[in-house]
Amino acid sequence: MKKLFTVILVFAVVVSMVFAGGNREAGTDGPYKVQFSTENGAEDIESQALYEIRDILNESGLFECEVFIGGALGSNDDTLEQAIQGAPIVTISDPGRLMSFVNEIGIIQMPYIFDDISVINDLIETDLFKGWEKELENYGVKLITANWYSGPRNFVLNKEVNTPADLKGQKIRTIGSPVFTESVNAMGAVATPMSWSEVYSAIEQTAIDGCEAQTPTVYASHIYEVCKYLNKTEHFLLIGCPCTGTAVFNSWSPEAQDLFVRTFKEIGIKYQGIIENMIAEEEAEMAAQGMIIHEVDQSVFKEAVEPVYEKLGYTELRDQILSLI
C-alpha cells in the first residue's frame, strides 16, 4: 500500500509540473511551452494569426509555441476545459461560449449589435469588460483578449435565402451556446450545434442542410464544394477570444505575460484591418468555383432576432454597452 501511495504521489507531481505551469525549461524566465489550438484549417484567418503569433513569441526566446489546426487537440470546448485544468493550451473561444461562465459577456456576440467591429478595441479596455475578465479568472479562465475578428457570419446552404421563412425546417450548424442557438432559431432555422470539423461531412451526407459561418472559414474548409449559396445575412460579427488557463498564465514571469497579451491584442487589431479584403478575394474565388454569393435584405433578420435580447436578459445591458462605445 505504501509503495502504491508513493507511485501515485510521484505521478501527481509529474502531472502538476506539466499542467500547472510546469511547462518551463529554463527557469522562471522561460522558455514556456504553449500549444495553440484551433478547429479551423490552415488557410483560415484564425490559423494565420496563430502562426504569426507563434513566430513572434518564439523569436522572443520567452516561449516555445506550436500551432495545432483542424481540431487536432480537440474541439474548442474540449481544449478550453483542458486549459482550465492546467494544460499549456491557448484555444480560441468566443463570447457565446464564455457566457456559460459569465453570462454578461455574451452580449458582445449578439446578432447585429455592432455596425463596426473596431469598437471592440475600446470596449475591452472599459471597467465593465475588465470586471468580466476578473470573473472569468474565478473559473480558471484567463481571457487574453477579445478583439479577434473572423468576419460576419452568413447562412451557407443549398438554397437561396431572402427571409426567415426560407430557413424554416433547415437544420443549420451553429455554435452550441444560447446566443447562437436562440438567434438562429429566431431567424427561422433549426439550430444544430456540432464541432466545426464535422460540418463538411455532415452536409455532404445530408445530416444537416448547411451552416452559418464567416467567409474565411467557409473558404478554408471548402464548404463551397457541398453548398451552393452563401446568403449574406451577416447576422453575427464573430469575435474571437483567445483563452488559456489562469494556472498556466500565472506561472509565467510578468515580462512573458505582458508580451503574450500585448502580442495577441496587436495581432487582433492587425487582422481586423485585413479581413475585408480577404473576404472579397475569397468570395470571388468561391464564385469562380460555382458558389452563388447572394446579397440579402438584412432588415427582416434584424427584426426577427430582436426578441432574443429580451429572452436572454440583455435589453438593458445592450443600452449600457452602446452608451460606452
VOPAGU-2260 file (C-alpha; in pm, 1 decimal, decimal comma):
REM VOPAGU-2260
SITE   aa  ch    i         X         Y         Z
SITE  MET   A    0       0,0       0,0       0,0
SITE  LYS   A    1     281,1     238,7      91,1
SITE  LYS   A    2     454,1     163,4    -239,5
SITE  LEU   A    3     130,0     228,8    -429,9
SITE  PHE   A    4      86,8     560,8    -247,5
SITE  THR   A    5     441,3     661,3    -343,1
SITE  VAL   A    6     376,0     582,4    -709,6
SITE  ILE   A    7      54,4     784,8    -705,7
SITE  LEU   A    8     228,6    1077,6    -537,1
SITE  VAL   A    9     511,0    1079,8    -792,2
SITE  PHE   A   10     259,2    1065,9   -1075,8
SITE  ALA   A   11      64,1    1358,0    -929,0
SITE  VAL   A   12     379,9    1567,9    -900,5
SITE  VAL   A   13     471,1    1498,2   -1263,0
SITE  VAL   A   14     120,3    1586,9   -1383,7
SITE  SER   A   15     118,8    1909,4   -1184,3
SITE  MET   A   16     454,2    2008,0   -1332,4
SITE  VAL   A   17     325,0    1952,6   -1684,2
SITE  PHE   A   18     -18,8    2107,5   -1648,3
SITE  ALA   A   19       0,5    2365,9   -1372,9
SITE  GLY   A   20     264,5    2587,4   -1519,1
SITE  GLY   A   21     549,4    2338,5   -1517,3
SITE  ASN   A   22     597,9    2396,8   -1888,0
SITE  ARG   A   23     925,7    2578,5   -1840,3
SITE  GLU   A   24    1264,0    2450,0   -1940,1
SITE  ALA   A   25    1497,3    2733,7   -1847,0
SITE  GLY   A   26    1394,8    2861,5   -1506,9
SITE  THR   A   27    1141,9    3126,0   -1419,1
SITE  ASP   A   28    1205,3    3328,9   -1735,6
SITE  GLY   A   29    1110,6    3052,5   -1978,9
SITE  PRO   A   30    1105,4    2941,0   -2244,9
SITE  TYR   A   31     744,4    2848,3   -2175,4
SITE  LYS   A   32     590,5    2579,7   -2393,5
SITE  VAL   A   33     243,1    2664,2   -2524,3
SITE  GLN   A   34      15,4    2487,7   -2771,3
SITE  PHE   A   35    -219,5    2698,1   -2986,5
SITE  SER   A   36    -537,4    2513,4   -3083,6
SITE  THR   A   37    -799,6    2585,4   -3349,1
SITE  GLU   A   38   -1065,5    2376,0   -3521,5
SITE  ASN   A   39   -1012,5    2565,6   -3846,9
SITE  GLY   A   40    -793,7    2482,8   -4144,9
SITE  ALA   A   41    -452,5    2622,3   -4232,4
SITE  GLU   A   42    -592,3    2885,9   -4470,6
SITE  ASP   A   43    -835,3    3030,0   -4216,8
SITE  ILE   A   44    -762,0    3379,6   -4084,2
SITE  GLU   A   45    -761,8    3248,1   -3727,4
SITE  SER   A   46    -493,2    2992,5   -3810,8
SITE  GLN   A   47    -285,3    3250,4   -3997,0
SITE  ALA   A   48    -296,3    3481,7   -3696,3
SITE  LEU   A   49    -184,3    3199,9   -3467,8
SITE  TYR   A   50     108,9    3116,3   -3695,9
SITE  GLU   A   51     219,4    3480,3   -3690,2
SITE  ILE   A   52     195,4    3498,7   -3311,9
SITE  ARG   A   53     387,1    3173,8   -3279,5
SITE  ASP   A   54     676,5    3321,1   -3477,8
SITE  ILE   A   55     677,0    3648,3   -3279,8
SITE  LEU   A   56     672,9    3476,8   -2941,3
SITE  ASN   A   57     927,5    3210,8   -3035,0
SITE  GLU   A   58    1169,0    3476,9   -3158,8
SITE  SER   A   59    1146,8    3646,5   -2819,4
SITE  GLY   A   60    1312,1    3347,8   -2652,2
SITE  LEU   A   61    1046,4    3352,3   -2379,6
SITE  PHE   A   62     817,7    3097,9   -2546,4
SITE  GLU   A   63     817,8    2776,9   -2747,7
SITE  CYS   A   64     480,6    2775,0   -2923,6
SITE  GLU   A   65     322,9    2523,3   -3160,3
SITE  VAL   A   66       4,5    2558,1   -3368,2
SITE  PHE   A   67    -242,3    2270,0   -3399,4
SITE  ILE   A   68    -515,5    2313,8   -3662,6
SITE  GLY   A   69    -823,8    2116,6   -3762,3
SITE  GLY   A   70    -920,4    2027,5   -3406,3
SITE  ALA   A   71    -609,7    1812,5   -3362,4
SITE  LEU   A   72    -614,2    1876,1   -2986,0
SITE  GLY   A   73    -993,5    1858,4   -2960,2
SITE  SER   A   74   -1291,7    2086,1   -3007,3
SITE  ASN   A   75   -1290,0    2443,0   -2877,0
SITE  ASP   A   76   -1489,8    2338,2   -2573,0
SITE  ASP   A   77   -1258,2    2041,9   -2504,6
SITE  THR   A   78    -940,5    2246,1   -2530,7
SITE  LEU   A   79   -1080,0    2523,1   -2310,9
SITE  GLU   A   80   -1154,4    2261,8   -2045,2
SITE  GLN   A   81    -800,8    2125,4   -2081,3
SITE  ALA   A   82    -663,7    2476,7   -2033,3
SITE  ILE   A   83    -875,3    2528,8   -1722,3
SITE  GLN   A   84    -737,2    2203,0   -1583,7
SITE  GLY   A   85    -383,6    2334,6   -1632,7
SITE  ALA   A   86    -275,5    2224,0   -1979,7
SITE  PRO   A   87     -50,0    2482,5   -2154,3
SITE  ILE   A   88    -303,6    2541,9   -2431,5
SITE  VAL   A   89    -442,2    2856,9   -2589,9
SITE  THR   A   90    -776,4    2799,1   -2758,5
SITE  ILE   A   91    -991,7    3047,2   -2948,8
SITE  SER   A   92   -1323,1    3070,2   -2771,8
SITE  ASP   A   93   -1596,3    3330,2   -2822,8
SITE  PRO   A   94   -1833,4    3537,5   -2606,6
SITE  GLY   A   95   -2117,2    3295,8   -2674,7
SITE  ARG   A   96   -1923,1    3009,6   -2519,4
SITE  LEU   A   97   -1776,0    3217,4   -2236,8
SITE  MET   A   98   -2124,0    3325,6   -2126,6
SITE  SER   A   99   -2157,0    2983,3   -1962,6
SITE  PHE   A  100   -1911,9    3121,4   -1702,8
SITE  VAL   A  101   -2002,4    3492,3   -1702,2
SITE  ASN   A  102   -2341,5    3545,7   -1861,8
SITE  GLU   A  103   -2299,2    3916,9   -1935,4
SITE  ILE   A  104   -2006,6    3871,5   -2173,4
SITE  GLY   A  105   -2236,0    3701,8   -2424,6
SITE  ILE   A  106   -2388,5    4039,5   -2510,1
SITE  ILE   A  107   -2096,6    4134,8   -2735,2
SITE  GLN   A  108   -2166,0    3834,0   -2961,1
SITE  MET   A  109   -2537,1    3904,8   -3002,1
SITE  PRO   A  110   -2672,8    3946,7   -3356,7
SITE  TYR   A  111   -2649,6    4289,0   -3517,7
SITE  ILE   A  112   -2525,1    4460,3   -3200,5
SITE  PHE   A  113   -2228,9    4636,9   -3367,5
SITE  ASP   A  114   -2204,4    4800,7   -3709,0
SITE  ASP   A  115   -1826,7    4837,1   -3687,2
SITE  ILE   A  116   -1608,6    4572,5   -3521,9
SITE  SER   A  117   -1335,3    4823,9   -3435,6
SITE  VAL   A  118   -1540,5    4944,6   -3138,0
SITE  ILE   A  119   -1441,8    4623,6   -2960,3
SITE  ASN   A  120   -1087,0    4759,5   -2918,7
SITE  ASP   A  121   -1221,0    5034,5   -2693,0
SITE  LEU   A  122   -1479,8    4818,5   -2519,0
SITE  ILE   A  123   -1226,0    4565,2   -2389,9
SITE  GLU   A  124   -1043,6    4847,2   -2208,9
SITE  THR   A  125   -1351,0    4958,6   -2011,4
SITE  ASP   A  126   -1401,9    4885,0   -1643,2
SITE  LEU   A  127   -1717,2    4690,5   -1732,8
SITE  PHE   A  128   -1527,9    4448,3   -1954,9
SITE  LYS   A  129   -1231,4    4418,3   -1720,2
SITE  GLY   A  130   -1478,2    4317,8   -1448,8
SITE  TRP   A  131   -1592,9    4029,1   -1668,5
SITE  GLU   A  132   -1230,0    3926,1   -1720,1
SITE  LYS   A  133   -1178,1    3909,2   -1342,9
SITE  GLU   A  134   -1492,4    3698,9   -1302,6
SITE  LEU   A  135   -1366,5    3454,7   -1566,2
SITE  GLU   A  136   -1045,2    3410,5   -1370,0
SITE  ASN   A  137   -1254,9    3277,4   -1080,0
SITE  TYR   A  138   -1341,6    2985,6   -1309,3
SITE  GLY   A  139    -981,8    2926,0   -1414,9
SITE  VAL   A  140   -1019,9    3104,6   -1749,1
SITE  LYS   A  141    -761,7    3363,6   -1849,6
SITE  LEU   A  142    -911,1    3573,5   -2128,2
SITE  ILE   A  143    -608,8    3702,9   -2318,6
SITE  THR   A  144    -810,4    3942,0   -2534,2
SITE  ALA   A  145   -1146,9    3966,1   -2707,4
SITE  ASN   A  146   -1065,0    4173,6   -3014,4
SITE  TRP   A  147   -1009,8    3894,4   -3266,3
SITE  TYR   A  148   -1245,7    3910,0   -3561,1
SITE  SER   A  149   -1309,1    3649,6   -3829,3
SITE  GLY   A  150   -1576,8    3830,7   -4026,1
SITE  PRO   A  151   -1957,1    3841,2   -4042,3
SITE  ARG   A  152   -2143,7    3509,8   -4039,5
SITE  ASN   A  153   -2385,4    3411,0   -4315,6
SITE  PHE   A  154   -2623,8    3126,3   -4390,5
SITE  VAL   A  155   -2450,0    2878,3   -4618,4
SITE  LEU   A  156   -2667,9    2605,6   -4770,7
SITE  ASN   A  157   -2810,4    2473,7   -5095,0
SITE  LYS   A  158   -3092,9    2723,5   -5133,7
SITE  GLU   A  159   -3139,3    3096,1   -5171,5
SITE  VAL   A  160   -3246,4    3272,7   -4853,3
SITE  ASN   A  161   -3427,0    3607,2   -4851,9
SITE  THR   A  162   -3646,3    3594,9   -4540,5
SITE  PRO   A  163   -3662,0    3389,6   -4219,3
SITE  ALA   A  164   -3940,0    3186,1   -4380,3
SITE  ASP   A  165   -3685,9    3049,4   -4628,2
SITE  LEU   A  166   -3497,2    2889,8   -4337,3
SITE  LYS   A  167   -3797,6    2702,6   -4199,5
SITE  GLY   A  168   -3707,2    2338,8   -4131,7
SITE  GLN   A  169   -3345,4    2387,0   -4237,7
SITE  LYS   A  170   -3102,2    2219,2   -3996,4
SITE  ILE   A  171   -2819,0    2469,1   -3967,9
SITE  ARG   A  172   -2495,7    2403,6   -3784,1
SITE  THR   A  173   -2413,6    2668,6   -3528,4
SITE  ILE   A  174   -2214,5    2708,5   -3208,9
SITE  GLY   A  175   -2366,8    2542,6   -2904,0
SITE  SER   A  176   -2449,2    2838,6   -2682,2
SITE  PRO   A  177   -2775,7    3028,4   -2624,2
SITE  VAL   A  178   -2654,3    3338,1   -2810,7
SITE  PHE   A  179   -2614,4    3130,6   -3126,3
SITE  THR   A  180   -2891,0    2872,2   -3092,8
SITE  GLU   A  181   -3164,0    3115,1   -2983,4
SITE  SER   A  182   -3068,2    3362,7   -3256,5
SITE  VAL   A  183   -3053,4    3102,9   -3534,4
SITE  ASN   A  184   -3388,5    2959,1   -3426,9
SITE  ALA   A  185   -3539,0    3310,2   -3417,8
SITE  MET   A  186   -3423,2    3363,0   -3776,7
SITE  GLY   A  187   -3629,8    3061,7   -3881,7
SITE  ALA   A  188   -3379,7    2774,5   -3892,3
SITE  VAL   A  189   -3331,5    2469,3   -3672,3
SITE  ALA   A  190   -3011,8    2537,8   -3477,3
SITE  THR   A  191   -2790,2    2229,2   -3479,4
SITE  PRO   A  192   -2469,4    2255,4   -3272,7
SITE  MET   A  193   -2175,1    2036,2   -3366,0
SITE  SER   A  194   -1798,7    2053,7   -3391,9
SITE  TRP   A  195   -1682,7    2251,4   -3695,1
SITE  SER   A  196   -1457,3    1964,0   -3803,2
SITE  GLU   A  197   -1771,3    1755,1   -3867,1
SITE  VAL   A  198   -1959,3    2011,2   -4075,8
SITE  TYR   A  199   -1833,1    1928,1   -4427,0
SITE  SER   A  200   -1916,7    1558,2   -4399,7
SITE  ALA   A  201   -2247,4    1628,7   -4222,9
SITE  ILE   A  202   -2361,8    1849,2   -4512,9
SITE  GLU   A  203   -2229,5    1604,5   -4769,3
SITE  GLN   A  204   -2424,1    1320,0   -4604,2
SITE  THR   A  205   -2733,9    1545,7   -4564,1
SITE  ALA   A  206   -2730,3    1507,6   -4185,0
SITE  ILE   A  207   -2764,3    1887,7   -4182,0
SITE  ASP   A  208   -2874,4    2130,5   -4452,0
SITE  GLY   A  209   -2599,7    2384,3   -4406,0
SITE  CYS   A  210   -2422,1    2608,7   -4161,3
SITE  GLU   A  211   -2388,5    2968,0   -4054,0
SITE  ALA   A  212   -2027,7    3077,2   -4068,5
SITE  GLN   A  213   -1786,9    3350,2   -4173,5
SITE  THR   A  214   -1639,1    3354,7   -4523,9
SITE  PRO   A  215   -1273,8    3278,5   -4429,6
SITE  THR   A  216   -1379,1    2959,5   -4251,9
SITE  VAL   A  217   -1620,7    2859,5   -4529,2
SITE  TYR   A  218   -1337,9    2907,9   -4778,6
SITE  ALA   A  219   -1066,8    2734,2   -4577,5
SITE  SER   A  220   -1292,8    2434,3   -4508,2
SITE  HIS   A  221   -1406,9    2407,7   -4874,4
SITE  ILE   A  222   -1774,3    2430,2   -4779,3
SITE  TYR   A  223   -1836,0    2573,4   -5126,8
SITE  GLU   A  224   -1790,4    2217,7   -5255,6
SITE  VAL   A  225   -2104,4    2099,1   -5073,9
SITE  CYS   A  226   -2313,1    2418,7   -5056,5
SITE  LYS   A  227   -2429,0    2630,5   -5349,4
SITE  TYR   A  228   -2535,1    2951,4   -5174,6
SITE  LEU   A  229   -2365,5    3191,9   -4936,3
SITE  ASN   A  230   -2654,4    3413,2   -4821,8
SITE  LYS   A  231   -2512,7    3737,7   -4681,2
SITE  THR   A  232   -2726,4    3796,8   -4375,0
SITE  GLU   A  233   -2416,0    3897,4   -4174,4
SITE  HIS   A  234   -2609,9    3833,0   -3855,2
SITE  PHE   A  235   -2310,3    3781,8   -3621,9
SITE  LEU   A  236   -1976,5    3961,2   -3627,6
SITE  LEU   A  237   -1772,7    3669,8   -3496,3
SITE  ILE   A  238   -1550,0    3778,9   -3210,3
SITE  GLY   A  239   -1259,5    3554,3   -3119,3
SITE  CYS   A  240   -1149,6    3524,1   -2756,8
SITE  PRO   A  241    -805,6    3362,6   -2717,5
SITE  CYS   A  242    -804,9    3196,4   -2375,3
SITE  THR   A  243    -574,6    2988,7   -2161,3
SITE  GLY   A  244    -588,5    2870,5   -1801,4
SITE  THR   A  245    -512,2    3102,2   -1510,7
SITE  ALA   A  246    -276,3    2843,6   -1354,6
SITE  VAL   A  247     -51,2    2838,5   -1660,2
SITE  PHE   A  248     -66,2    3213,8   -1723,8
SITE  ASN   A  249      13,5    3296,0   -1360,0
SITE  SER   A  250     318,7    3067,5   -1369,9
SITE  TRP   A  251     489,7    3291,0   -1628,8
SITE  SER   A  252     710,6    3586,2   -1549,4
SITE  PRO   A  253     549,5    3934,0   -1564,6
SITE  GLU   A  254     759,3    4008,6   -1873,1
SITE  ALA   A  255     626,9    3699,6   -2050,4
SITE  GLN   A  256     267,5    3774,6   -1950,5
SITE  ASP   A  257     289,9    4129,4   -2081,5
SITE  LEU   A  258     443,1    4021,0   -2413,7
SITE  PHE   A  259     184,1    3747,5   -2457,7
SITE  VAL   A  260    -119,6    3970,4   -2401,4
SITE  ARG   A  261      22,1    4262,1   -2598,9
SITE  THR   A  262     103,1    4041,8   -2898,1
SITE  PHE   A  263    -243,7    3886,5   -2911,0
SITE  LYS   A  264    -410,9    4229,6   -2890,3
SITE  GLU   A  265    -189,6    4382,1   -3159,2
SITE  ILE   A  266    -244,7    4090,3   -3396,0
SITE  GLY   A  267    -618,4    4120,3   -3330,1
SITE  ILE   A  268    -614,0    4481,8   -3445,9
SITE  LYS   A  269    -394,5    4398,2   -3744,8
SITE  TYR   A  270    -626,2    4127,8   -3874,0
SITE  GLN   A  271    -933,4    4345,5   -3826,0
SITE  GLY   A  272    -773,5    4565,0   -4088,9
SITE  ILE   A  273    -717,7    4292,9   -4348,3
SITE  ILE   A  274   -1033,1    4084,5   -4309,8
SITE  GLU   A  275   -1249,2    4287,6   -4550,4
SITE  ASN   A  276   -1011,8    4243,3   -4843,8
SITE  MET   A  277    -963,5    3877,0   -4757,1
SITE  ILE   A  278   -1340,4    3818,7   -4762,3
SITE  ALA   A  279   -1378,1    3990,7   -5100,0
SITE  GLU   A  280   -1098,4    3783,6   -5253,9
SITE  GLU   A  281   -1222,3    3454,5   -5110,6
SITE  GLU   A  282   -1582,3    3514,0   -5212,4
SITE  ALA   A  283   -1464,1    3589,8   -5565,4
SITE  GLU   A  284   -1269,5    3263,0   -5570,2
SITE  MET   A  285   -1566,5    3065,6   -5438,1
SITE  ALA   A  286   -1789,5    3228,8   -5700,4
SITE  ALA   A  287   -1543,8    3112,8   -5965,0
SITE  GLN   A  288   -1594,3    2760,8   -5828,5
SITE  GLY   A  289   -1970,3    2791,7   -5880,4
SITE  MET   A  290   -2092,3    2922,3   -5545,4
SITE  ILE   A  291   -2358,2    3194,0   -5557,4
SITE  ILE   A  292   -2280,6    3491,1   -5330,0
SITE  HIS   A  293   -2630,2    3618,8   -5258,3
SITE  GLU   A  294   -2697,7    3964,9   -5114,3
SITE  VAL   A  295   -2980,7    3974,4   -4859,7
SITE  ASP   A  296   -3207,8    4243,7   -4714,4
SITE  GLN   A  297   -3085,2    4219,9   -4356,0
SITE  SER   A  298   -3363,7    4429,2   -4203,0
SITE  VAL   A  299   -3605,8    4136,5   -4181,5
SITE  PHE   A  300   -3345,6    3929,8   -3996,4
SITE  LYS   A  301   -3266,9    4215,7   -3757,8
SITE  GLU   A  302   -3635,0    4232,9   -3674,1
SITE  ALA   A  303   -3653,9    3855,7   -3625,5
SITE  VAL   A  304   -3376,4    3845,5   -3362,7
SITE  GLU   A  305   -3493,8    4143,2   -3158,6
SITE  PRO   A  306   -3692,1    3924,3   -2911,2
SITE  VAL   A  307   -3375,3    3726,3   -2833,9
SITE  TYR   A  308   -3231,3    4024,7   -2644,5
SITE  GLU   A  309   -3525,1    4019,8   -2405,2
SITE  LYS   A  310   -3528,3    3639,4   -2383,3
SITE  LEU   A  311   -3162,5    3630,3   -2274,3
SITE  GLY   A  312   -3199,9    3930,9   -2043,3
SITE  TYR   A  313   -2973,8    4155,2   -2249,9
SITE  THR   A  314   -3202,0    4451,3   -2332,7
SITE  GLU   A  315   -3073,3    4689,6   -2064,2
SITE  LEU   A  316   -2716,2    4564,8   -2095,4
SITE  ARG   A  317   -2724,7    4639,9   -2468,2
SITE  ASP   A  318   -2816,0    5001,2   -2391,4
SITE  GLN   A  319   -2526,1    5019,4   -2144,6
SITE  ILE   A  320   -2279,3    4873,5   -2396,4
SITE  LEU   A  321   -2387,5    5109,1   -2673,1
SITE  SER   A  322   -2356,0    5409,2   -2442,8
SITE  LEU   A  323   -1997,2    5310,2   -2364,1
SITE  ILE   A  324   -1890,7    5294,4   -2728,8
